[in-house]
Structures are given as structure tokens and as C-alpha cells.
Amino acid sequence: MINQPLSKKITTPGASDLLTFAKLGVQKELCDILQQKKITVPTPIQTQTIPVVLKGSDCIGIAQTGTGKTFAFVLPMIQYLSAHPKNKALIIVPTRELAYQVDEVCQWFSQKFRLRPLVIVGGASMSQQIQILKKEPRIIIATPGRLRDHIQRKTIHLRQASYIVLDEADRMFDMGFAPQIHAVLKEVPKVEERQTLLFSATLPDAIMKLATQYMRTPIRIETTPIQITPKEIHQEMVVIDRAHKKTALISILKPLKGTILVFMRTKHQAAKLTKDLRLAGYKTEELHSNLSLGQRRRSMAAIQSRRSQILVATDIAARGIDITHIEIVINYDLPDSPEDYIHRIGRTGRAGRTGRAISFVCADQGDQLKSIQRLMKAQIQQVHLEAVPTVPLKNTTRYNPKRGARRRPSFSRRKYGSSRSSSQNRGRKQY
């Protein structure tokens, strides 16, 4: 069970300012590389997690996106593998984009410590992955679906993978990867013979059950209250008719100079809006499951290098995409769940920067708006645009006389960017 007495929770901003990575127990060679990258002060999640992991304890780390969770498990991993030359590390992530992001961090240390990572994701060459697996790489970064494929083909062996990381675990469960995760964890060493780390922005019941089954009295570390948005993000909403959304978007885009992330509900809408914005003269990229791996990487590269200003995406980009210079997040469509709203707007205001998020709310979405605000325990400021008329917001919450309380609206769990049924969308290929 979860070792609650050992749980740690930080709520004081700047608690890590007096510490250095060296004081946390990080080796000098690693600190030197961090110094070269101008990373000198650990974040709260790093401050609390790294010493616990270096002691060999299992750990559940809960923190807002953009707080440095990757370094919290990569730095101890490098030290662990250096001290145990016959062992391996396995990092499981929900999306290809996050896999390559983690790989980029690991590459910083690969040459010095001779620990070259291998990324195993769908959309990449299976045969090439098999060839590299034959060389027994000691760091494997994988998405659950492709990793399960290799296990079934018996092209990968995980009995030496004694350092396990589940990153963005709640997102993997949301995407329907629970069966693959359970299957993978049956292939690694026993609980007593491995160290298991779980990182997430939220902690639903499914994750708690996973922890009790596959972790060894994990220490829970929580640096910020779950499901609370950062104060650095200024949130606004516009209540408009659906037919006026595009006009409203253009009016918001005109004065902006920085990078813009626009969230759509489906991949078809994302593709259409991308085309419309390009015709209007905006340098725009798209990111959704209809794109190949190469197309998605090119889109991200264009945004990272600022060659393009606007990224139109489905919720595939709601987590794991670390673009520090996003000026504003625009929710062209509200998400299906209030938790996804928090992960969307978390793409701005990262790494200590201020951010802005604006959402288009239709008249019949009053219940969705209330659920988002209830989760955040805060109101979103309503603003008005000169380009489009504001419409009144309807309240469609129904009263349940048996319970004597208002019933919380249920959100559809249909995956973004798909016209298939919810059960079909649980498959890994959607992402």
C-alpha cells in the first residue's frame, strides 16, 4: 500500500532556491553537464524526488506539467546505471512526442556515460528497432503499444530492466493503454528486484490501484495541489455562437507576435483550420493522429525553431510537449473533461514565464464551464471581442430530487480527432 506517513508535499514557492543538484546527491559529472546547459537550481519536484530515488525507494511524483519531472528521474537513472553496469532502464510514456523529448534529455549524458538510449514508438521502422535491440541498449524509452508489439514478437527482453519509469501515467490510462501497461510490467523483474517510479500531473483511482499492485511501498511526493492551474497563467473566456469562432480567432491572432497553440476537438477540424489559417497568411503547423511520425516531428521542429507561429492540435499535444515560448493557448473547442482543460493551458506559462489562455464557450456549454471552474476552484474571466457578438450562457444543470443536489454533468470520453466509437478509440494507433 501507499506509505502515507512518508508522503511529502511542498506548497512553498522557491523552496528549492537554497539547494543545488550536488547537495541532492547528484554526481559531479552530471552537475557539470547541467552547468553547461545553464541548469543550476533544482525545481521543487526535483528537490524532493531525487534524494528519495537515489536511496532506492519507489516513488510517486505528482506535479504540474512543466516543472521538471523528466530530470527528476533521468538524473538518478544515469547514476544507477553507472553503478550497475549489467542493469537496464525502461521509461514508458504515452506519446511519440514525449518519448523523443525524454530521449533529448538522455542524449545530454549519453556520450559521457556511454549510455545511448533507444526510442521505441509506433510509426518508426520496426526492423530498425529490432536491429538496435540486438545491441542490448541500456536505456529504452517506449510507448506502450509498440513496446507490447516487441514483447509479443520476443524481440525485446526486459528481465534486466530494474529501473522502471511510468511518465504521464494518468494520460496513458486515459488513452486506453492500461492493458499494455499491465502486460509490460509482468515482463520486468519482480517488485522486490526493481525500482519503480511513477510520475503524473493527477492521481486518479486507476493509478492508485496500479501502485498498490506493482510498486513497493512507494513514497508519494506532491509539490503542488492536484488539479490547480498555475497562477502565472491569465485565463479568459469568450461566450460566442459556434458560427463566429473563426472570426473570433482571427481577431485574437492579429496583434499577437509570439507562438500560439490552438486546441481543436477533432483531427479533421484541426486539418481544416490549419488550411484556412495558411490561406489567411499565417505560418501554421498541425499536430494530430492523422499525421505520420515524420510529419509530426517536422511540425514540432517548425514551432520549436519559431519558423511557424501557430500550432493547431488535438489533445495529443495537451501533455508532454515542452515548448517554453508559447505565448497563448486558445481553446477553439472546450475539452471533453475538465482535467484536460488544465493540461491544455499548462502548455503556456512554463519555466517561470507568464502565460495566457482564452477559451471559446458556446451558449449551451454552461455545465462544462462550471465543471472546469469547480475543478480549479476559481472563476474564468469573461471578456468581449469587438469582432463578434457575445451571447448569453445557458444553465442546463439538472436537479436530482432523490439526492437533493445538482448532478455533475458527465463528459464524453471519446478521443479527440476520431469519428470512431469510444471503445474503438481505446486502441494505441489513435495516438
C-alpha positions as CSV (number, residue, x, y, z in Angstrom):
1,M,0.0,0.0,0.0
2,I,1.0,3.6,-0.3
3,N,3.2,4.7,2.5
4,Q,1.2,7.7,3.5
5,P,3.3,8.7,6.6
6,L,6.2,9.1,4.3
7,S,4.3,11.3,1.9
8,K,5.8,14.7,1.2
9,K,4.0,17.8,0.0
10,I,5.6,21.1,-0.9
11,T,3.4,24.2,-1.2
12,T,6.0,26.9,-0.5
13,P,7.3,28.6,-3.7
14,G,11.0,28.8,-4.1
15,A,11.7,26.0,-1.6
16,S,14.5,24.7,-3.8
17,D,16.3,28.0,-4.2
18,L,18.8,27.2,-1.4
19,L,19.8,23.9,-2.8
20,T,22.0,22.7,-5.7
21,F,22.0,19.4,-7.6
22,A,25.2,18.4,-5.9
23,K,23.6,18.8,-2.4
24,L,20.8,16.5,-3.6
25,G,23.4,13.8,-4.2
26,V,23.8,14.2,-7.9
27,Q,27.3,13.2,-9.2
28,K,29.8,15.9,-10.1
29,E,30.0,14.7,-13.8
30,L,26.2,15.1,-14.1
31,C,26.3,18.5,-12.4
32,D,29.0,19.7,-14.8
33,I,26.8,18.8,-17.8
34,L,23.8,20.6,-16.2
35,Q,26.0,23.6,-15.6
36,Q,27.0,23.6,-19.3
37,K,23.2,23.6,-20.1
38,K,22.8,26.5,-17.6
39,I,20.6,24.4,-15.3
40,T,21.8,25.1,-11.8
41,V,18.8,25.3,-9.5
42,P,16.6,22.2,-9.0
43,T,12.8,22.6,-9.1
44,P,10.6,21.6,-6.2
45,I,9.8,18.2,-7.7
46,Q,13.5,17.6,-8.4
47,T,14.4,18.7,-4.9
48,Q,12.1,16.3,-3.2
49,T,12.3,13.3,-5.6
50,I,16.0,12.9,-6.4
51,P,17.2,12.1,-2.9
52,V,14.4,9.6,-2.4
53,V,15.1,7.9,-5.7
54,L,18.9,7.8,-5.1
55,K,18.1,5.9,-1.9
56,G,16.5,3.2,-4.0
57,S,12.8,3.8,-2.9
58,D,9.8,3.5,-5.2
59,C,8.2,6.9,-5.7
60,I,5.0,8.5,-6.9
61,G,5.8,12.1,-8.1
62,I,2.9,14.5,-8.6
63,A,3.5,17.9,-10.0
64,Q,2.2,20.4,-12.6
65,T,3.4,20.0,-16.2
66,G,6.5,22.0,-17.0
67,T,8.0,21.6,-13.5
68,G,11.0,19.4,-14.4
69,K,9.7,15.9,-13.8
70,T,12.0,14.5,-16.5
71,F,15.2,15.4,-14.7
72,A,13.7,14.0,-11.5
73,F,14.0,10.5,-12.9
74,V,16.7,10.9,-15.6
75,L,19.5,12.1,-13.2
76,P,19.1,9.2,-10.7
77,M,18.7,6.8,-13.6
78,I,22.1,7.7,-15.0
79,Q,23.8,7.3,-11.6
80,Y,22.0,4.0,-11.1
81,L,23.1,2.6,-14.4
82,S,26.6,3.7,-13.9
83,A,26.7,1.9,-10.6
84,H,25.0,-1.3,-12.0
85,P,26.6,-2.0,-15.4
86,K,24.5,-5.1,-16.1
87,N,21.2,-3.5,-15.5
88,K,18.8,-1.6,-17.8
89,A,16.2,1.2,-17.5
90,L,12.8,1.3,-19.1
91,I,10.9,4.5,-19.5
92,I,7.3,4.2,-20.6
93,V,5.5,7.4,-21.9
94,P,2.1,7.9,-23.6
95,T,3.1,9.6,-26.9
96,R,5.8,9.7,-29.5
97,E,6.4,13.3,-28.9
98,L,7.1,12.8,-25.2
99,A,9.3,9.9,-26.0
100,Y,11.6,12.0,-28.2
101,Q,11.5,14.8,-25.6
102,V,12.8,12.4,-22.9
103,D,15.4,11.0,-25.4
104,E,16.7,14.5,-26.0
105,V,17.4,14.9,-22.3
106,C,19.0,11.5,-22.1
107,Q,21.3,12.3,-25.0
108,W,22.9,15.1,-22.9
109,F,24.5,12.4,-20.8
110,S,24.9,9.5,-23.3
111,Q,28.4,10.3,-24.6
112,K,29.9,10.9,-21.2
113,F,28.4,7.8,-19.6
114,R,28.2,5.6,-22.7
115,L,24.5,5.1,-22.2
116,R,22.9,5.6,-25.6
117,P,19.1,5.4,-25.4
118,L,16.7,3.7,-27.8
119,V,13.3,5.2,-28.6
120,I,10.6,2.5,-29.4
121,V,7.5,4.1,-30.8
122,G,4.9,3.4,-33.4
123,G,5.3,4.9,-36.8
124,A,9.1,4.2,-36.8
125,S,10.8,1.3,-38.5
126,M,10.2,-1.9,-36.6
127,S,13.1,-3.7,-38.3
128,Q,15.5,-0.9,-37.4
129,Q,14.3,-1.0,-33.8
130,I,14.9,-4.8,-33.8
131,Q,18.5,-4.3,-35.1
132,I,19.3,-1.8,-32.4
133,L,17.7,-4.0,-29.7
134,K,20.2,-6.8,-30.6
135,K,22.9,-4.5,-29.4
136,E,21.3,-4.5,-25.9
137,P,20.8,-0.8,-25.3
138,R,20.6,0.0,-21.6
139,I,18.0,2.8,-21.8
140,I,14.7,2.1,-23.6
141,I,12.1,4.9,-24.0
142,A,8.9,3.4,-25.3
143,T,5.2,4.0,-25.9
144,P,3.1,1.1,-24.5
145,G,1.7,-0.1,-27.8
146,R,4.9,-0.6,-29.7
147,L,6.6,-2.0,-26.6
148,R,3.9,-4.6,-26.4
149,D,4.4,-5.5,-30.0
150,H,8.1,-6.2,-29.4
151,I,7.2,-8.3,-26.4
152,Q,4.8,-10.4,-28.4
153,R,7.4,-10.8,-31.1
154,K,10.0,-11.7,-28.5
155,T,12.4,-9.2,-29.9
156,I,12.9,-7.5,-26.6
157,H,13.8,-8.9,-23.2
158,L,13.1,-6.9,-20.0
159,R,14.4,-9.2,-17.3
160,Q,17.3,-6.9,-16.7
161,A,15.2,-3.7,-16.6
162,S,15.4,-3.0,-12.9
163,Y,14.8,0.8,-13.2
164,I,11.2,1.4,-14.4
165,V,9.6,4.8,-15.0
166,L,6.0,5.4,-15.9
167,D,5.8,9.0,-17.1
168,E,2.4,10.8,-17.5
169,A,0.8,7.6,-16.1
170,D,-2.7,9.1,-15.9
171,R,-2.6,10.1,-19.6
172,M,-1.6,6.6,-20.6
173,F,-4.7,5.3,-18.7
174,D,-6.9,7.9,-20.4
175,M,-5.7,6.8,-23.7
176,G,-6.7,3.2,-23.0
177,F,-3.2,1.8,-22.5
178,A,-3.9,0.0,-19.2
179,P,-3.8,-3.5,-20.7
180,Q,-0.5,-2.8,-22.4
181,I,1.0,-1.4,-19.2
182,H,-0.1,-4.4,-17.1
183,A,1.3,-6.7,-19.8
184,V,4.7,-4.9,-19.8
185,L,5.0,-4.9,-16.0
186,K,4.7,-8.7,-16.0
187,E,7.8,-8.9,-18.1
188,V,10.1,-6.9,-15.9
189,P,11.8,-8.2,-12.7
190,K,9.7,-8.7,-9.6
191,V,8.7,-5.8,-7.4
192,E,11.3,-6.6,-4.9
193,E,14.0,-6.7,-7.5
194,R,13.4,-3.4,-9.3
195,Q,12.8,0.2,-8.6
196,T,9.6,1.7,-10.0
197,L,8.9,5.4,-10.4
198,L,5.6,6.9,-11.4
199,F,5.1,10.5,-12.5
200,S,1.9,12.2,-13.2
201,A,0.1,15.5,-13.0
202,T,-3.0,13.9,-11.4
203,L,-3.6,10.8,-9.4
204,P,-6.9,9.1,-10.3
205,D,-8.1,5.8,-8.6
206,A,-6.7,3.7,-11.5
207,I,-3.2,4.9,-10.8
208,M,-3.5,4.2,-7.1
209,K,-4.6,0.6,-7.9
210,L,-1.6,0.3,-10.2
211,A,0.7,1.5,-7.5
212,T,-0.6,-1.0,-4.9
213,Q,-0.1,-3.9,-7.4
214,Y,3.2,-3.1,-9.0
215,M,5.1,-0.8,-6.5
216,R,7.0,-1.4,-3.3
217,T,5.6,0.9,-0.6
218,P,6.1,4.0,-2.8
219,I,6.8,7.3,-1.3
220,R,4.3,9.9,-2.5
221,I,5.7,13.3,-3.3
222,E,3.4,16.1,-4.2
223,T,4.7,19.6,-4.9
224,T,1.5,21.4,-5.7
225,P,-2.1,20.8,-5.1
226,I,-3.6,18.4,-7.7
227,Q,-5.7,19.9,-10.5
228,I,-4.9,23.6,-9.7
229,T,-3.7,25.8,-12.6
230,P,-0.5,27.9,-12.2
231,K,-1.1,31.5,-11.1
232,E,1.2,32.6,-13.9
233,I,-1.5,31.8,-16.5
234,H,-4.1,34.5,-17.1
235,Q,-7.3,32.8,-18.1
236,E,-10.1,34.3,-20.2
237,M,-13.2,33.1,-22.0
238,V,-15.5,34.4,-24.7
239,V,-19.1,33.3,-24.9
240,I,-20.0,33.2,-28.6
241,D,-22.0,31.4,-31.2
242,R,-20.3,28.5,-32.9
243,A,-20.6,30.1,-36.3
244,H,-18.4,33.0,-35.1
245,K,-15.5,31.1,-33.8
246,K,-13.2,31.5,-36.8
247,T,-13.9,35.3,-36.9
248,A,-13.1,35.5,-33.2
249,L,-9.9,33.5,-33.7
250,I,-8.6,35.8,-36.4
251,S,-9.4,38.9,-34.3
252,I,-7.3,37.5,-31.5
253,L,-4.4,36.4,-33.7
254,K,-3.9,39.8,-35.4
255,P,-2.0,41.6,-32.7
256,L,0.0,38.6,-31.4
257,K,3.7,38.2,-32.2
258,G,4.6,35.1,-30.2
259,T,3.9,31.4,-30.6
260,I,0.2,30.3,-30.4
261,L,-1.3,26.9,-29.6
262,V,-4.8,26.3,-30.8
263,F,-6.7,23.2,-29.5
264,M,-9.4,21.6,-31.6
265,R,-11.7,18.7,-30.7
266,T,-11.1,16.5,-33.8
267,K,-8.3,15.9,-36.2
268,H,-10.5,16.8,-39.2
269,Q,-11.3,20.2,-37.7
270,A,-7.6,20.7,-37.0
271,A,-6.6,20.0,-40.5
272,K,-9.3,22.3,-41.9
273,L,-8.4,25.2,-39.6
274,T,-4.7,24.8,-40.5
275,K,-5.5,25.1,-44.2
276,D,-7.7,28.2,-43.5
277,L,-5.1,29.9,-41.5
278,R,-2.4,29.3,-44.1
279,L,-4.7,30.8,-46.7
280,A,-5.1,33.8,-44.5
281,G,-1.3,34.2,-44.4
282,Y,-0.4,32.7,-41.1
283,K,2.6,30.3,-40.8
284,T,0.7,27.4,-39.3
285,E,1.5,23.8,-38.4
286,E,-0.8,20.9,-37.4
287,L,-0.4,18.1,-34.9
288,H,-2.8,15.2,-34.7
289,S,-3.0,11.4,-35.2
290,N,-3.6,11.6,-39.0
291,L,0.0,12.7,-39.5
292,S,2.9,10.3,-39.9
293,L,5.7,10.4,-37.3
294,G,7.9,12.3,-39.7
295,Q,5.2,14.9,-40.3
296,R,4.6,15.4,-36.6
297,R,8.3,15.8,-35.9
298,R,8.6,18.4,-38.7
299,S,5.6,20.3,-37.3
300,M,7.2,20.4,-33.9
301,A,10.6,21.4,-35.3
302,A,9.0,24.3,-37.1
303,I,7.3,25.6,-33.9
304,Q,10.4,25.0,-31.7
305,S,12.6,27.0,-34.1
306,R,9.9,29.7,-34.5
307,R,9.8,29.2,-38.3
308,S,6.0,28.9,-37.8
309,Q,3.9,30.9,-35.3
310,I,0.8,28.8,-34.9
311,L,0.3,25.1,-33.9
312,V,-3.2,23.7,-34.4
313,A,-3.5,20.5,-32.4
314,T,-5.9,17.9,-30.9
315,D,-5.3,16.8,-27.3
316,I,-2.4,14.7,-28.4
317,A,-0.4,17.8,-27.5
318,A,-2.1,18.5,-24.2
319,R,0.8,16.9,-22.3
320,G,4.4,16.1,-22.8
321,I,5.1,18.8,-25.4
322,D,7.7,21.1,-23.8
323,I,7.6,24.4,-25.8
324,T,8.6,27.0,-23.4
325,H,7.9,30.0,-25.6
326,I,4.1,29.5,-26.1
327,E,2.6,33.0,-25.6
328,I,-1.1,31.9,-25.6
329,V,-3.2,28.8,-25.6
330,I,-6.6,29.1,-27.4
331,N,-9.3,26.5,-26.7
332,Y,-11.2,26.8,-30.0
333,D,-13.2,23.9,-28.7
334,L,-13.6,23.1,-25.0
335,P,-12.2,19.7,-24.0
336,D,-14.4,16.8,-23.1
337,S,-13.1,16.6,-19.5
338,P,-12.2,19.4,-17.1
339,E,-8.8,17.7,-16.3
340,D,-7.9,18.0,-20.0
341,Y,-8.5,21.8,-19.8
342,I,-5.8,22.1,-17.1
343,H,-3.3,20.1,-19.1
344,R,-4.1,22.2,-22.2
345,I,-3.5,25.6,-20.7
346,G,-0.4,24.1,-18.9
347,R,1.4,24.4,-22.3
348,T,1.8,28.2,-21.6
349,G,3.3,29.9,-18.6
350,R,6.1,27.3,-18.4
351,A,9.6,27.5,-16.9
352,G,8.7,30.5,-14.8
353,R,7.2,32.5,-17.6
354,T,3.8,34.2,-17.6
355,G,1.1,32.8,-20.0
356,R,-2.3,33.4,-21.3
357,A,-5.2,31.1,-22.1
358,I,-8.5,32.0,-23.8
359,S,-11.4,29.7,-24.4
360,F,-14.4,29.9,-26.8
361,V,-17.5,28.8,-24.9
362,C,-20.8,28.2,-26.6
363,A,-24.1,29.1,-25.1
364,D,-25.0,25.5,-24.3
365,Q,-21.7,24.7,-22.6
366,G,-22.5,26.2,-19.2
367,D,-22.2,22.9,-17.4
368,Q,-18.8,22.1,-18.9
369,L,-17.6,25.6,-17.9
370,K,-18.9,25.1,-14.3
371,S,-17.1,21.8,-14.0
372,I,-13.8,23.3,-15.2
373,Q,-14.2,26.2,-12.7
374,R,-15.2,23.8,-9.9
375,L,-12.1,21.7,-10.5
376,M,-9.8,24.8,-10.4
377,K,-11.7,26.4,-7.6
378,A,-11.6,29.6,-9.5
379,Q,-13.6,31.7,-12.0
380,I,-12.5,32.3,-15.5
381,Q,-12.8,36.0,-16.5
382,Q,-15.2,36.7,-19.3
383,V,-14.1,39.1,-22.0
384,H,-15.8,40.5,-25.1
385,L,-14.5,40.8,-28.6
386,E,-15.4,43.7,-30.9
387,A,-15.4,41.4,-33.9
388,V,-18.2,39.1,-32.7
389,P,-21.3,39.4,-30.6
390,T,-21.4,37.9,-27.1
391,V,-24.3,35.5,-26.4
392,P,-25.9,34.7,-23.1
393,L,-24.7,31.5,-21.4
394,K,-27.4,28.9,-20.7
395,N,-27.5,26.9,-17.5
396,T,-28.6,23.4,-18.3
397,T,-27.6,21.7,-15.0
398,R,-30.5,19.5,-13.9
399,Y,-31.6,18.9,-10.3
400,N,-31.8,15.4,-8.9
401,P,-34.6,15.3,-6.3
402,K,-33.5,11.9,-5.0
403,R,-30.1,13.3,-3.9
404,G,-31.2,16.8,-3.2
405,A,-28.2,18.1,-5.1
406,R,-27.2,19.2,-8.6
407,R,-25.9,16.4,-10.7
408,R,-22.4,17.0,-12.2
409,P,-22.5,16.7,-16.0
410,S,-20.8,13.7,-17.5
411,F,-18.2,14.2,-20.1
412,S,-17.8,12.1,-23.2
413,R,-14.6,10.1,-23.2
414,R,-14.4,9.9,-27.0
415,K,-10.9,10.5,-28.1
416,Y,-10.1,13.7,-29.9
417,G,-9.6,13.5,-33.6
418,S,-11.7,10.4,-34.3
419,S,-15.0,9.6,-35.7
420,R,-14.9,6.1,-34.4
421,S,-16.7,4.8,-31.2
422,S,-15.2,5.3,-27.8
423,S,-14.4,1.6,-27.4
424,Q,-12.6,1.5,-30.7
425,N,-10.6,4.6,-29.8
426,R,-9.0,2.9,-26.8
427,G,-6.5,1.3,-29.2
428,R,-3.0,2.6,-29.3
429,K,-3.0,3.5,-33.0
430,Q,-5.1,6.6,-32.4
431,Y,-2.0,8.2,-30.9
